[in-house]
Amino acid sequence: MFERLKRWLLPATPARPDAAARNVAAPPAPRPVSNGSPATLVIDVRSEREFQATAIEHAINVPLPQLAHRIGEIVTDKATPLVLYCASGARSGGGCQMLKQLGYTKVTNAGGLYAAAERLQREVRR
């Protein structure tokens, strides 16, 4: 049993260099989005530790347990486009449902880190 546990706890493989992710020395401070801002805000709902290891450039870290309490300080306009991601898409899916219940209208689940990075990279090319 302990051998299986040790294998499960082995460090993750390094990030794929072709994905638009980078190592983050310190998480960026959340910047409030003004009313009427057309810019999309990318929110990482993983833990602070996960975020510090690897994150999408310009993403704001708001761990899922804090999302409902902190979203009002970060986004003042409930029509601001929000893209959430996590490690697999499960936490970001729950975050999207939570934000929709709070009245945010343009919320998208980008899935896991690498899927989100690829999706955002494709959207930037358009």
C-alpha positions as CSV (number, residue, x, y, z in Angstrom):
1,M,0.0,0.0,0.0
2,F,2.8,2.4,0.9
3,E,4.5,1.8,-2.4
4,R,1.4,2.8,-4.3
5,L,1.1,5.9,-2.2
6,K,4.7,6.8,-2.8
7,R,4.2,6.5,-6.6
8,W,1.1,8.6,-6.5
9,L,2.9,11.3,-4.6
10,L,5.9,11.5,-7.0
11,P,6.4,15.0,-8.4
12,A,4.4,15.8,-11.5
13,T,6.0,15.8,-14.9
14,P,7.3,19.2,-16.0
15,A,5.0,21.5,-17.9
16,R,4.8,21.1,-21.6
17,P,6.8,23.9,-23.3
18,D,4.3,24.3,-26.1
19,A,1.5,25.3,-23.8
20,A,1.1,29.0,-22.9
21,A,1.9,28.4,-19.2
22,R,4.8,29.8,-17.3
23,N,6.4,29.5,-13.9
24,V,5.2,32.3,-11.5
25,A,7.5,33.7,-8.9
26,A,4.7,35.5,-7.0
27,P,1.0,35.6,-7.8
28,P,-0.1,38.9,-9.3
29,A,-2.2,41.2,-7.1
30,P,-5.8,41.1,-8.2
31,R,-6.8,44.2,-10.2
32,P,-10.4,45.3,-10.0
33,V,-12.1,45.4,-13.4
34,S,-14.0,48.6,-14.0
35,N,-17.6,48.7,-15.1
36,G,-18.1,48.2,-18.8
37,S,-14.6,46.6,-19.3
38,P,-14.6,44.4,-22.4
39,A,-11.5,42.6,-21.3
40,T,-11.8,38.9,-20.4
41,L,-10.5,38.1,-16.9
42,V,-8.8,34.7,-16.5
43,I,-9.2,33.2,-13.0
44,D,-7.3,30.2,-11.7
45,V,-9.4,28.5,-8.9
46,R,-6.6,26.2,-7.8
47,S,-4.8,26.5,-4.5
48,E,-2.1,29.2,-4.1
49,R,0.5,26.5,-4.0
50,E,-0.6,25.0,-7.3
51,F,-0.8,28.5,-8.8
52,Q,2.8,29.4,-7.7
53,A,4.1,26.2,-9.3
54,T,2.6,26.9,-12.8
55,A,-0.1,29.2,-14.1
56,I,-1.4,30.9,-17.2
57,E,0.2,34.3,-17.8
58,H,-2.0,37.2,-16.5
59,A,-4.3,34.8,-14.6
60,I,-5.5,35.9,-11.2
61,N,-5.5,33.2,-8.4
62,V,-8.7,33.0,-6.4
63,P,-8.9,29.6,-4.8
64,L,-12.3,28.0,-5.1
65,P,-13.2,28.2,-1.4
66,Q,-12.6,32.0,-1.5
67,L,-14.2,32.7,-4.9
68,A,-17.7,33.6,-3.7
69,H,-16.3,36.0,-1.0
70,R,-13.6,37.7,-3.2
71,I,-15.2,37.9,-6.6
72,G,-17.0,41.2,-5.8
73,E,-13.7,43.0,-5.0
74,I,-12.1,41.7,-8.3
75,V,-15.0,42.1,-10.7
76,T,-17.4,45.0,-10.3
77,D,-19.4,44.4,-13.5
78,K,-21.3,41.1,-13.6
79,A,-21.3,41.2,-17.4
80,T,-17.5,41.0,-17.5
81,P,-16.3,37.9,-19.4
82,L,-14.7,35.5,-17.0
83,V,-12.8,32.3,-17.9
84,L,-12.1,29.9,-15.0
85,Y,-9.6,27.0,-15.0
86,C,-8.1,24.6,-12.5
87,A,-6.1,21.3,-12.7
88,S,-8.8,19.2,-14.4
89,G,-11.9,21.3,-15.0
90,A,-13.9,20.0,-12.0
91,R,-13.2,22.9,-9.6
92,S,-13.6,25.5,-12.3
93,G,-16.9,23.9,-13.3
94,G,-18.1,24.3,-9.7
95,G,-16.8,27.8,-9.7
96,C,-18.7,28.7,-12.9
97,Q,-22.0,27.4,-11.4
98,M,-21.3,29.4,-8.2
99,L,-20.7,32.6,-10.2
100,K,-23.8,32.1,-12.3
101,Q,-25.8,31.7,-9.2
102,L,-24.3,35.0,-8.0
103,G,-25.5,36.7,-11.2
104,Y,-22.4,36.7,-13.4
105,T,-23.6,36.2,-16.9
106,K,-20.5,35.6,-19.1
107,V,-18.7,32.7,-17.3
108,T,-16.8,30.0,-19.1
109,N,-15.1,26.8,-17.8
110,A,-11.8,26.5,-19.7
111,G,-11.1,23.1,-18.0
112,G,-7.7,22.0,-16.9
113,L,-4.5,24.1,-17.0
114,Y,-3.2,22.8,-20.3
115,A,-6.5,22.7,-22.1
116,A,-7.2,26.3,-20.9
117,A,-3.7,27.5,-22.0
118,E,-4.3,26.0,-25.5
119,R,-7.8,27.4,-25.7
120,L,-6.6,30.9,-24.7
121,Q,-3.7,30.7,-27.1
122,R,-6.1,29.9,-30.0
123,E,-8.4,32.8,-29.0
124,V,-5.4,35.2,-28.9
125,R,-4.4,34.2,-32.5
126,R,-7.9,35.1,-33.8
